[in-house]
Amino acid sequence: MADANPAALVPHRPEWSVNAAMMLAEIREAFAGLDGDETVMFDHIGSTAVPGLAAKPFVDLQVRISPLPGEEDLRARLHPLGFVRARGSRPDSPGVDRDLPRGRRVVDPAVWKKRLYWHEDARAILHVRRLDSPWGQYTLWFRDWLRAYPAERDRYARVKEALSAQQVGKADYDDYTRAKTAFFDEVQAAFEAWAANAERFARR
């Protein structure tokens, strides 16, 4: 439809967290029994992980793993669960094979490499990142900062709603994804400082 909006938002749904927990349990089982030095973390991220925040109705999940497995290994683990490799709607779709570098830290460029998977039936997106990926950590800090500050959550919701309205009639939501980075740029210092303070407090 010409008036369709690929970045349409819906009010927050309590079942998102339940569905995410169920899928993460299956994914965790699929990664059980790894050989070598692999360390794996499993996260519910994105707007569906923030109570009260409107979102596209796709649950964002994350696996952080070191080292990053190869394509065939991941396919063998994830395909039986219904996850297929996402390729993006455009050659330059953001966050498919690499995350866009951000932050002040000087890091090995290889840390931005990732794999993206899509589960059509479960309406879920799975990001597989290196354990040392700054983006993997940023997603958690940003999620928890929005949970801790409802005013910032609501401000982000207004930004998302305005950007979503601009996507009507477009073929995909790539422009929406890119446009949201302006808000991320604006608040990164704040959520990084909050995370650092929270970590110091937790160590007391």
MIRO-968419 format. One record per residue (C-alpha): residue number from 1; residue in three letters; x, y, z. Coordinates in pm, 1 decimal. Example, Ala and Ser with C-alpha at 12.3 -4.5 7.8 and 13.67 -1.06 7.14 Angstrom:
2
<r 1; "ALA"; <1230.0; -450.0; 780.0>>,
<r 2; "SER"; <1367.0; -106.0; 714.0>>,
END
This chain:
204
<r 1; "MET"; <0.0; 0.0; 0.0>>,
<r 2; "ALA"; <124.8; 346.3; -91.0>>,
<r 3; "ASP"; <42.2; 486.2; 251.8>>,
<r 4; "ALA"; <201.4; 199.7; 448.2>>,
<r 5; "ASN"; <456.4; 292.2; 712.6>>,
<r 6; "PRO"; <745.0; 43.4; 750.0>>,
<r 7; "ALA"; <842.1; 214.0; 1078.1>>,
<r 8; "ALA"; <492.7; 213.6; 1228.7>>,
<r 9; "LEU"; <498.0; 210.1; 1608.3>>,
<r 10; "VAL"; <257.0; 39.3; 1846.8>>,
<r 11; "PRO"; <203.2; 95.2; 2221.5>>,
<r 12; "HIS"; <420.5; -110.8; 2451.1>>,
<r 13; "ARG"; <299.2; -467.7; 2499.5>>,
<r 14; "PRO"; <371.9; -657.8; 2824.2>>,
<r 15; "GLU"; <403.4; -983.0; 2629.5>>,
<r 16; "TRP"; <719.1; -857.4; 2459.6>>,
<r 17; "SER"; <930.3; -926.4; 2767.4>>,
<r 18; "VAL"; <769.5; -1269.2; 2809.6>>,
<r 19; "ASN"; <829.8; -1361.2; 2445.1>>,
<r 20; "ALA"; <1187.3; -1233.7; 2464.0>>,
<r 21; "ALA"; <1260.7; -1447.5; 2770.5>>,
<r 22; "MET"; <1120.6; -1757.0; 2600.7>>,
<r 23; "MET"; <1321.0; -1702.1; 2282.8>>,
<r 24; "LEU"; <1640.2; -1624.3; 2473.3>>,
<r 25; "ALA"; <1600.7; -1951.4; 2666.4>>,
<r 26; "GLU"; <1585.8; -2140.2; 2334.6>>,
<r 27; "ILE"; <1882.3; -1948.0; 2197.3>>,
<r 28; "ARG"; <2082.4; -2011.4; 2515.0>>,
<r 29; "GLU"; <2017.2; -2383.2; 2474.5>>,
<r 30; "ALA"; <2131.4; -2366.4; 2112.3>>,
<r 31; "PHE"; <2463.6; -2220.5; 2224.5>>,
<r 32; "ALA"; <2516.4; -2471.3; 2506.0>>,
<r 33; "GLY"; <2822.9; -2692.1; 2494.3>>,
<r 34; "LEU"; <3053.6; -2456.9; 2307.2>>,
<r 35; "ASP"; <3413.9; -2573.5; 2284.2>>,
<r 36; "GLY"; <3715.4; -2358.9; 2361.3>>,
<r 37; "ASP"; <3714.0; -2019.7; 2531.8>>,
<r 38; "GLU"; <3378.6; -1892.0; 2410.5>>,
<r 39; "THR"; <3186.0; -1670.1; 2650.0>>,
<r 40; "VAL"; <2824.8; -1593.6; 2566.9>>,
<r 41; "MET"; <2575.3; -1338.3; 2701.8>>,
<r 42; "PHE"; <2206.6; -1314.3; 2605.7>>,
<r 43; "ASP"; <2006.7; -989.7; 2620.5>>,
<r 44; "HIS"; <1666.1; -840.2; 2545.5>>,
<r 45; "ILE"; <1745.8; -496.7; 2402.2>>,
<r 46; "GLY"; <1582.4; -214.2; 2210.8>>,
<r 47; "SER"; <1255.5; -34.4; 2269.6>>,
<r 48; "THR"; <1056.1; -351.6; 2335.0>>,
<r 49; "ALA"; <1277.7; -399.2; 2643.4>>,
<r 50; "VAL"; <1173.7; -64.0; 2794.8>>,
<r 51; "PRO"; <833.8; -72.9; 2969.3>>,
<r 52; "GLY"; <605.4; 205.5; 2852.2>>,
<r 53; "LEU"; <796.4; 278.0; 2531.9>>,
<r 54; "ALA"; <622.3; 247.1; 2195.3>>,
<r 55; "ALA"; <810.0; 37.2; 1941.0>>,
<r 56; "LYS"; <797.7; -139.7; 1610.8>>,
<r 57; "PRO"; <644.0; -479.4; 1697.0>>,
<r 58; "PHE"; <969.7; -671.1; 1654.9>>,
<r 59; "VAL"; <1148.0; -795.3; 1965.5>>,
<r 60; "ASP"; <1521.0; -714.9; 1956.9>>,
<r 61; "LEU"; <1746.4; -981.4; 2103.4>>,
<r 62; "GLN"; <2123.2; -989.2; 2137.1>>,
<r 63; "VAL"; <2391.1; -1255.1; 2168.4>>,
<r 64; "ARG"; <2735.7; -1132.2; 2273.5>>,
<r 65; "ILE"; <2998.2; -1394.1; 2213.6>>,
<r 66; "SER"; <3375.3; -1426.3; 2197.6>>,
<r 67; "PRO"; <3495.9; -1515.6; 1943.1>>,
<r 68; "LEU"; <3228.2; -1433.8; 1685.0>>,
<r 69; "PRO"; <3124.3; -1767.7; 1526.4>>,
<r 70; "GLY"; <3132.5; -1825.2; 1153.5>>,
<r 71; "GLU"; <2825.1; -1816.8; 933.6>>,
<r 72; "GLU"; <2788.9; -2195.3; 910.4>>,
<r 73; "ASP"; <2819.4; -2243.8; 1285.0>>,
<r 74; "LEU"; <2552.8; -1982.3; 1353.5>>,
<r 75; "ARG"; <2325.8; -2120.5; 1083.4>>,
<r 76; "ALA"; <2344.2; -2467.4; 1238.9>>,
<r 77; "ARG"; <2251.6; -2327.2; 1579.1>>,
<r 78; "LEU"; <1986.5; -2072.2; 1480.1>>,
<r 79; "HIS"; <1814.6; -2208.0; 1170.0>>,
<r 80; "PRO"; <1638.0; -2487.7; 1363.7>>,
<r 81; "LEU"; <1486.1; -2214.4; 1583.4>>,
<r 82; "GLY"; <1346.7; -2031.9; 1280.8>>,
<r 83; "PHE"; <1609.9; -1757.1; 1256.5>>,
<r 84; "VAL"; <1744.3; -1680.7; 908.8>>,
<r 85; "ARG"; <2030.0; -1452.8; 812.0>>,
<r 86; "ALA"; <1912.1; -1098.0; 742.8>>,
<r 87; "ARG"; <2073.0; -921.1; 449.5>>,
<r 88; "GLY"; <1910.2; -580.0; 466.4>>,
<r 89; "SER"; <1677.4; -416.3; 219.2>>,
<r 90; "ARG"; <1958.4; -201.2; 72.0>>,
<r 91; "PRO"; <2329.6; -265.1; 9.2>>,
<r 92; "ASP"; <2409.3; -8.9; 280.6>>,
<r 93; "SER"; <2138.9; -106.0; 532.1>>,
<r 94; "PRO"; <2277.3; -14.5; 876.5>>,
<r 95; "GLY"; <2370.6; -273.3; 1134.6>>,
<r 96; "VAL"; <2349.2; -585.3; 919.0>>,
<r 97; "ASP"; <2710.5; -699.8; 884.9>>,
<r 98; "ARG"; <2873.4; -421.1; 1086.3>>,
<r 99; "ASP"; <2766.0; -167.4; 1343.4>>,
<r 100; "LEU"; <2843.3; 194.9; 1270.7>>,
<r 101; "PRO"; <3144.4; 291.6; 1485.8>>,
<r 102; "ARG"; <3066.3; 527.5; 1771.8>>,
<r 103; "GLY"; <3213.2; 643.7; 2098.2>>,
<r 104; "ARG"; <3548.1; 794.4; 2195.0>>,
<r 105; "ARG"; <3732.9; 471.0; 2262.9>>,
<r 106; "VAL"; <4002.5; 363.9; 2018.6>>,
<r 107; "VAL"; <3924.0; 2.4; 1932.6>>,
<r 108; "ASP"; <4015.9; -263.0; 1681.2>>,
<r 109; "PRO"; <3789.9; -202.8; 1377.6>>,
<r 110; "ALA"; <3701.8; -572.6; 1384.3>>,
<r 111; "VAL"; <3489.3; -523.0; 1698.2>>,
<r 112; "TRP"; <3212.8; -366.9; 1487.4>>,
<r 113; "LYS"; <3158.4; -687.6; 1288.7>>,
<r 114; "LYS"; <2826.3; -861.5; 1359.2>>,
<r 115; "ARG"; <2561.7; -1097.2; 1221.2>>,
<r 116; "LEU"; <2192.5; -1012.6; 1199.5>>,
<r 117; "TYR"; <1909.9; -1268.8; 1198.0>>,
<r 118; "TRP"; <1535.5; -1243.6; 1148.5>>,
<r 119; "HIS"; <1253.3; -1464.5; 1275.6>>,
<r 120; "GLU"; <941.4; -1389.6; 1073.2>>,
<r 121; "ASP"; <695.6; -1600.3; 1273.7>>,
<r 122; "ALA"; <812.1; -1470.3; 1611.2>>,
<r 123; "ARG"; <861.5; -1116.3; 1478.5>>,
<r 124; "ALA"; <1206.3; -1102.9; 1633.1>>,
<r 125; "ILE"; <1543.7; -963.5; 1529.7>>,
<r 126; "LEU"; <1861.8; -1119.4; 1667.4>>,
<r 127; "HIS"; <2189.9; -926.6; 1677.2>>,
<r 128; "VAL"; <2500.5; -1144.1; 1719.6>>,
<r 129; "ARG"; <2794.5; -930.8; 1828.8>>,
<r 130; "ARG"; <3141.1; -986.9; 1966.5>>,
<r 131; "LEU"; <3155.7; -985.0; 2344.0>>,
<r 132; "ASP"; <3389.8; -684.6; 2330.8>>,
<r 133; "SER"; <3167.2; -489.9; 2090.6>>,
<r 134; "PRO"; <3109.1; -137.3; 2225.1>>,
<r 135; "TRP"; <2767.6; -144.1; 2060.1>>,
<r 136; "GLY"; <2678.0; -455.6; 2256.6>>,
<r 137; "GLN"; <2745.1; -264.1; 2578.5>>,
<r 138; "TYR"; <2582.1; 58.7; 2457.9>>,
<r 139; "THR"; <2252.9; -121.6; 2391.1>>,
<r 140; "LEU"; <2240.1; -235.1; 2754.6>>,
<r 141; "TRP"; <2337.5; 101.4; 2900.9>>,
<r 142; "PHE"; <2086.3; 285.1; 2682.7>>,
<r 143; "ARG"; <1808.5; 37.4; 2769.8>>,
<r 144; "ASP"; <1874.0; 60.8; 3142.6>>,
<r 145; "TRP"; <1908.9; 440.6; 3134.2>>,
<r 146; "LEU"; <1569.0; 474.5; 2965.6>>,
<r 147; "ARG"; <1420.3; 239.6; 3225.3>>,
<r 148; "ALA"; <1567.9; 450.7; 3505.3>>,
<r 149; "TYR"; <1454.6; 788.3; 3366.7>>,
<r 150; "PRO"; <1090.7; 794.4; 3247.0>>,
<r 151; "ALA"; <1127.9; 1155.6; 3129.2>>,
<r 152; "GLU"; <1407.9; 1054.7; 2892.0>>,
<r 153; "ARG"; <1206.1; 752.0; 2780.9>>,
<r 154; "ASP"; <913.9; 980.5; 2697.5>>,
<r 155; "ARG"; <1141.6; 1225.8; 2516.0>>,
<r 156; "TYR"; <1279.8; 939.9; 2308.9>>,
<r 157; "ALA"; <922.9; 825.9; 2238.0>>,
<r 158; "ARG"; <838.9; 1169.2; 2096.2>>,
<r 159; "VAL"; <1146.6; 1158.0; 1872.3>>,
<r 160; "LYS"; <1052.0; 811.9; 1749.1>>,
<r 161; "GLU"; <693.9; 916.0; 1679.7>>,
<r 162; "ALA"; <804.3; 1218.5; 1477.1>>,
<r 163; "LEU"; <1053.1; 1014.9; 1274.5>>,
<r 164; "SER"; <803.3; 733.7; 1221.7>>,
<r 165; "ALA"; <552.6; 979.2; 1071.2>>,
<r 166; "GLN"; <813.7; 1070.9; 810.4>>,
<r 167; "GLN"; <841.7; 712.3; 684.2>>,
<r 168; "VAL"; <492.6; 675.9; 537.2>>,
<r 169; "GLY"; <512.7; 540.0; 182.7>>,
<r 170; "LYS"; <877.3; 436.3; 206.9>>,
<r 171; "ALA"; <996.6; 90.0; 110.6>>,
<r 172; "ASP"; <1183.9; 15.0; 433.7>>,
<r 173; "TYR"; <1273.5; 167.0; 771.5>>,
<r 174; "ASP"; <1645.2; 225.2; 704.2>>,
<r 175; "ASP"; <1601.4; 604.2; 706.6>>,
<r 176; "TYR"; <1419.3; 579.6; 1039.8>>,
<r 177; "THR"; <1703.7; 373.8; 1186.1>>,
<r 178; "ARG"; <1966.8; 621.9; 1068.9>>,
<r 179; "ALA"; <1768.8; 924.2; 1186.9>>,
<r 180; "LYS"; <1741.6; 787.8; 1540.5>>,
<r 181; "THR"; <2120.0; 805.8; 1575.4>>,
<r 182; "ALA"; <2089.9; 1183.1; 1625.5>>,
<r 183; "PHE"; <1914.1; 1121.1; 1957.6>>,
<r 184; "PHE"; <2168.6; 853.7; 2045.5>>,
<r 185; "ASP"; <2449.3; 1101.3; 1974.1>>,
<r 186; "GLU"; <2281.5; 1360.3; 2195.6>>,
<r 187; "VAL"; <2237.9; 1137.5; 2499.6>>,
<r 188; "GLN"; <2534.7; 901.3; 2481.4>>,
<r 189; "ALA"; <2748.1; 1098.2; 2725.9>>,
<r 190; "ALA"; <2458.2; 1101.9; 2972.9>>,
<r 191; "PHE"; <2387.6; 730.3; 2965.7>>,
<r 192; "GLU"; <2758.3; 643.1; 2972.9>>,
<r 193; "ALA"; <2807.9; 861.0; 3283.2>>,
<r 194; "TRP"; <2498.9; 708.6; 3446.0>>,
<r 195; "ALA"; <2625.7; 355.5; 3372.7>>,
<r 196; "ALA"; <2968.3; 435.5; 3517.1>>,
<r 197; "ASN"; <2810.7; 571.0; 3836.4>>,
<r 198; "ALA"; <2580.8; 269.6; 3863.8>>,
<r 199; "GLU"; <2875.6; 35.7; 3825.3>>,
<r 200; "ARG"; <3074.9; 217.6; 4093.6>>,
<r 201; "PHE"; <2778.0; 203.9; 4329.5>>,
<r 202; "ALA"; <2733.2; -170.6; 4265.7>>,
<r 203; "ARG"; <3096.8; -235.1; 4365.0>>,
<r 204; "ARG"; <3057.7; -71.1; 4708.0>>,
END
